[in-house]
Amino acid sequence: MTEESVKSTIITILTRLMPSYESNYWSQQPELFGAVPEFDSMTIVNLIGELEDNFDIELDDDDITAENFATVDSVAALIINQ
């Protein structure tokens, strides 16, 4: 799985979770945590579930940090390093 395919899947998930933002928004504005008002605790919980299902991984509590969920790139790095 390439970094680009991981990012593409993450963007698809984010677009589904926050439909007011189109996929091209996430490609141009990759910041998440603190930058998008809709990126709240419920969205993060839903995103974690989607990531675990889509990538067949299990994230530990230690993985759930503001740093790991700051940008699309940081989420992609977290997934790739699992």
C-alpha positions, 0 to 999 in steps of 0.5 A, a space after each residue: 500500500 502506497 502513501 498516496 493510496 493511504 491518503 486517498 482512502 483517508 480523504 474518502 473517509 473524511 469526506 464521508 464523515 464531514 460531507 460539508 467538505 469535498 475531497 478536494 478540500 482535504 487535498 488542498 488543506 490537509 490540516 485537521 486537528 484544531 483547523 476544522 471545527 467539525 473535527 470534534 471528538 465524535 468525528 475522531 472516534 468515527 474516523 478511528 473506527 473507519 481507519 481500523 476497518 479500512 486498513 485492518 489495523 487496531 490503534 492503541 490508546 497511545 496512538 490517539 494523539 493530537 500529533 497523529 491526527 493533526 494532518 492527513 499526512 500524520 494520519 497516513 504516517 500512523 497507518 503506514 507505521 502500523 
